[in-house]
């Protein structure tokens, strides 16, 4: 999630999905933690995030930042202990 300047001189949020798919697979893999999910799950997550953002932008941004910090902390802890199994 980044703040980017929009065409009217203000700022807008830009969300970069953390999931990518590889050739020959139907699953999506999180680039941050390695979680594998289906395409349907990524679409549901995107729709839920969009609805949440439209109903409460400030709360959604705060929650996303908190979740991102928690995830980063967990990934760092796992890496110190040798990574996820």
Secondary structure, DSSP 4 states (H G I P E B T S, - for coil): -EEEE-TTSSEEEE---SEEE-TT-S-EEETTT--EE-HHHHHHHHHHHHHHHHH-HHHHHHHHHHHHHHHHHHHHHHHHTT---
